[in-house]
Amino acid sequence: MGAFEWPWEYSFPPFFTVQVQTRTKEVQLGTWKDLVRNYQRHQQQALLNITEDTPLFVNEAISRKLPIDGRLWVMEALEKTGHAAPLDKQKQRWEVYWHTLPEWATLVHEWAVANGMTNTVCTLYELVAGDTTVGEEFHGLDQGVFKKILKTLEARGRCELIAFDDNEGVKFFS
């Protein structure tokens, strides 16, 4: 994995101030939404605390940072498109989905079918951390997010979640 490529706006000081003019604000929001999803994807991190001054929200080189209310504005916009979900009532901790849960569900199911994993039980650990998924986009994904993906698949009738001996698994259907 190479270095993350920041968009040019990240080095533009006004990018870190929520703009007033409607069209400029819309463009800014679109860039922030893409940046959050792409950054989290590159870092392979589904969890984000918007109160932490991470490089995502703070550009030390130009001494600028997006204020907390700006961060919340971006995350709530991502929530509306199905790319984020708050983990607490204060909306400080978030899950970020670079694919929506239905998109993730399709990817995981296609992998299961292509790799002959239907009608067999796999543990959640084996799916997010096992050797058979190395190189897959969901490898290393947060288990809580992965469970939500599987629940989406289960609602479609494409898998069944199973609990056994202090472990959790899934059985995929074709």
Disulfide bonds with the S-S distance in Angstrom:
none
